[in-house]
Amino acid sequence: MEAAYSVAVTGAFMAGLGGLLALLLAIASKKLYVFEDPRIDQVEELLPHSNCGACGTAGCRNFAEQAVDGKIEPGRCTVNTPDQNHKIASLLGVALGDIEKRVARLACAGGKHVAKMRANYAGLSSCRAASVAGGGGKSCAWGCLGMGDCADVCDFDAITMDSHGLPVVDVNKCTACGDCVDICPKNLFSIQGVSHKLWMACRNESDPDTAEAACEVACTACGRCVMDAADGLIHLERNIAVIDYARNETASKAAIDRCPTGAIVWLEGDRIVKGKSAKKIIRIEPLPVAAEA
């Protein structure tokens, strides 16, 4: 009898405690409730859910929150289709935003057919691994190692490796997420607006003789592009021509015409245009390793 009574009391106590806790949770939920605009979920649903960070936010959810708060324009999402971004702008009653498309650009044209090798690299097929192991064997210490880390890390299949071991960026697929920028051990990638058509396809900061001895298409700091470009557009810094994109509206093909190596180029979509004076490269086979030459 006592046992049954004890069980009944315990059950009643637990039931009462459960009810009290439920009441406290209900009160806390009401007191601590934070209103979330339902449009956030709607905007997120219209996003690609890639969470790539190309827009500069922590992910698609954060982008949706900022878009609803008016802190970011719908057009800033470069992965989304234009139609989806227009739907977001319409939903929020805001302007799409005049956002220039940005893409990854490679500051190197030194493929195997024009850049010399000082040694054969035998190891893990990774640019990062090769850069640690004596720099990868390339004579140009600044150049692309060509093992495709950038292509491997690109979630949008925007980078492929050409027959000369150089990354090629598909401007139509590139979302400017920056993963290739982060992975490249030589810091050869940067994110640029598509209006930046004048491009220095080299980062070799060695003295002119050393640079040209290592790669046939290296910048030799001759200064012809500086003289031919609009005032202030290009200057020489650490043995290489540097373009000031704050003056991009003054850029023209005139700056590439007299470049003897074709290191400075004009970009037209996926097409690379070199100047009239650039040496013509017809070789397609890789150059031999220096020790074997």
C-alpha positions in Angstrom: 0.0 0.0 0.0 2.8 2.4 0.9 4.6 1.4 -2.2 1.6 2.3 -4.4 1.2 5.6 -2.5 4.9 6.4 -3.1 4.6 5.8 -6.8 1.5 7.9 -7.0 3.1 10.8 -5.2 6.2 10.5 -7.4 4.1 10.5 -10.5 2.2 13.5 -9.4 5.4 15.3 -8.6 6.9 14.6 -12.0 3.8 15.6 -13.8 3.7 18.8 -11.8 7.3 19.5 -12.5 6.9 18.8 -16.2 3.9 21.1 -16.3 5.9 23.9 -14.5 8.9 23.5 -16.9 6.5 23.6 -19.9 5.0 26.8 -18.6 8.4 28.3 -18.0 9.5 27.4 -21.5 6.4 28.9 -23.0 6.9 32.1 -21.1 10.6 32.2 -22.1 9.8 31.5 -25.7 7.3 34.4 -25.7 9.6 36.8 -23.8 12.8 35.9 -25.8 11.1 35.6 -29.2 12.9 37.5 -32.0 10.9 38.3 -35.1 12.4 37.1 -38.3 11.2 38.6 -41.5 9.6 35.7 -43.5 11.0 37.2 -46.7 14.4 35.9 -45.6 13.3 32.3 -46.2 11.8 33.4 -49.5 15.0 35.1 -50.7 17.1 32.1 -49.5 14.9 29.8 -51.5 15.7 31.8 -54.7 19.5 31.6 -54.1 21.7 28.8 -55.4 22.6 27.4 -52.0 26.3 27.2 -53.0 27.5 29.1 -50.0 30.6 30.1 -52.0 31.2 33.5 -50.4 31.7 35.2 -53.8 29.2 37.9 -52.7 31.3 38.7 -49.7 28.9 37.3 -47.1 29.2 34.2 -44.9 26.8 32.2 -47.1 23.4 32.2 -48.9 21.4 32.6 -45.6 23.5 35.6 -44.6 23.1 37.0 -48.0 19.3 36.7 -47.7 19.3 38.4 -44.4 21.4 41.3 -45.7 19.3 41.6 -48.8 16.1 41.9 -46.8 17.8 44.5 -44.6 18.9 46.5 -47.7 22.6 46.0 -47.0 23.4 44.2 -50.2 21.9 44.3 -53.7 20.4 41.2 -55.2 22.7 41.4 -58.2 25.7 40.9 -56.0 25.1 37.1 -56.2 27.2 36.2 -59.1 26.4 32.5 -59.0 22.7 33.0 -59.4 21.0 33.3 -62.7 19.9 36.8 -63.8 16.3 35.6 -63.7 16.5 34.5 -60.1 18.2 37.8 -59.0 15.5 39.7 -60.8 12.9 37.7 -58.8 14.7 38.6 -55.5 14.7 42.3 -56.5 11.0 42.1 -57.4 10.2 40.4 -54.1 12.0 43.0 -52.0 10.9 45.9 -54.2 14.5 47.1 -54.7 16.8 47.7 -57.6 18.8 44.8 -58.9 22.0 46.7 -58.6 24.5 47.5 -61.3 27.1 45.0 -60.3 29.9 44.4 -62.7 30.7 40.7 -63.3 34.1 39.8 -61.8 36.2 36.8 -62.7 39.5 35.2 -61.7 42.5 36.3 -63.8 45.9 34.5 -63.9 49.1 36.6 -63.9 51.2 34.1 -65.8 51.5 32.9 -69.4 54.6 30.8 -68.8 53.5 27.4 -70.1 55.9 24.5 -70.6 56.6 25.6 -74.2 58.0 29.0 -73.2 59.1 28.7 -69.5 62.3 26.8 -68.8 62.8 24.1 -66.1 65.9 23.9 -64.0 65.0 20.5 -62.6 62.4 17.7 -62.8 60.0 17.6 -59.9 59.0 14.1 -58.7 56.5 14.1 -55.9 52.9 14.7 -55.0 51.1 16.2 -57.9 50.2 19.4 -56.1 51.3 23.0 -56.7 51.5 23.5 -52.9 53.6 20.4 -52.4 55.9 21.3 -55.3 56.4 24.9 -54.1 57.7 23.6 -50.8 60.0 21.1 -52.5 62.5 23.5 -54.0 59.9 25.6 -55.7 58.7 22.9 -58.1 61.7 22.9 -60.5 60.6 25.9 -62.7 63.3 28.4 -63.6 60.9 31.3 -63.0 60.4 31.3 -59.2 57.2 33.4 -59.7 55.5 31.3 -62.4 52.6 28.8 -62.4 53.6 25.3 -61.5 50.8 23.8 -63.6 49.6 21.0 -61.4 46.0 22.1 -61.3 45.3 22.8 -57.7 43.1 25.7 -58.8 41.1 23.5 -61.2 40.7 20.8 -58.5 39.3 23.3 -56.0 36.9 25.1 -58.4 33.4 23.9 -57.6 32.0 25.5 -60.8 34.3 23.7 -63.3 35.4 27.2 -64.5 39.1 26.2 -64.6 40.7 23.7 -67.0 44.4 23.0 -67.7 45.6 23.6 -71.2 48.1 21.5 -73.1 51.0 23.7 -71.9 50.1 23.2 -68.2 48.4 26.6 -67.6 45.0 27.2 -66.0 42.3 28.6 -68.4 39.4 30.4 -66.8 36.0 30.1 -68.4 34.6 33.6 -67.8 31.0 32.4 -68.3 31.3 29.8 -65.5 33.5 31.8 -63.1 31.7 33.1 -60.1 34.6 35.0 -58.5 34.4 32.9 -55.4 38.1 33.3 -54.8 39.0 29.6 -54.1 41.7 29.6 -56.8 43.1 32.8 -55.3 43.4 31.1 -51.9 44.9 27.8 -53.2 47.6 29.2 -55.5 51.0 29.1 -53.7 52.4 31.6 -56.1 49.6 34.2 -55.6 49.0 34.3 -59.3 45.2 34.6 -59.3 43.2 37.7 -58.5 39.6 38.7 -58.9 39.1 41.4 -61.5 36.1 43.2 -63.1 35.5 42.1 -66.7 36.1 45.8 -67.7 39.8 45.3 -66.8 40.7 44.3 -70.3 44.3 45.5 -70.1 46.2 42.8 -68.2 49.7 42.0 -67.1 50.1 38.3 -67.6 53.3 38.0 -65.6 54.5 38.4 -62.0 58.2 37.9 -62.4 60.0 40.5 -60.3 63.5 39.4 -61.2 65.9 41.7 -63.1 65.1 41.8 -66.8 67.9 39.5 -68.0 67.0 36.9 -65.4 63.3 37.1 -66.2 63.8 36.7 -69.9 66.3 33.8 -69.4 63.7 31.9 -67.4 60.6 32.6 -69.6 60.2 33.8 -73.2 57.0 35.7 -72.4 58.1 37.4 -69.1 57.9 41.1 -68.5 61.4 42.7 -69.0 60.5 46.1 -67.5 61.3 47.8 -70.8 58.8 50.5 -70.1 57.3 50.7 -73.6 53.8 50.1 -72.3 54.3 52.9 -69.7 55.2 55.3 -72.5 52.4 54.2 -74.8 49.6 54.1 -72.3 47.6 57.1 -71.0 49.4 59.1 -68.3 49.4 57.4 -65.0 47.8 54.2 -66.2 50.9 52.0 -66.0 54.1 52.3 -63.9 57.1 50.1 -63.3 57.4 48.6 -59.8 59.9 45.9 -58.8 60.9 45.2 -62.4 57.3 44.7 -63.6 54.6 46.9 -65.2 51.7 47.6 -62.9 48.3 48.7 -64.1 46.3 51.3 -62.1 42.7 50.2 -62.5 41.5 53.3 -60.8 42.3 54.8 -64.3 40.8 51.9 -66.2 38.6 54.2 -68.3 41.8 55.4 -70.1 43.0 51.9 -71.0 43.4 51.0 -74.7 45.2 48.4 -76.9 47.9 51.0 -77.6 49.6 49.9 -74.4 50.3 46.4 -75.7 51.4 47.2 -79.2 55.2 47.5 -78.6 55.6 44.9 -75.8 58.4 42.7 -77.1 57.5 39.6 -75.2 53.7 39.9 -75.2 53.6 40.0 -71.4 51.0 42.7 -71.3 47.8 41.7 -73.2 44.3 42.8 -74.0 41.5 40.5 -72.9 38.3 40.0 -75.0 36.2 37.5 -73.2 38.2 34.2 -73.3 40.4 35.5 -76.1 43.9 36.9 -75.3 45.2 39.5 -77.7 48.9 40.4 -77.9 50.6 43.4 -79.5 52.0 43.6 -83.0 55.6 43.5 -81.7 55.2 40.5 -79.5 57.4 37.6 -80.5 55.5 34.8 -82.2 55.6 31.5 -80.3 55.0 28.5 -82.6 56.6 25.9 -80.4 54.2 23.4 -78.9 56.5 20.9 -77.3 57.8 21.5 -73.7 61.2 23.0 -73.3 63.9 20.6 -72.0 65.1 20.7 -68.4 68.1 23.0 -68.3 70.5 20.3 -67.0 69.6 18.1 -70.1 69.8 20.9 -72.6 
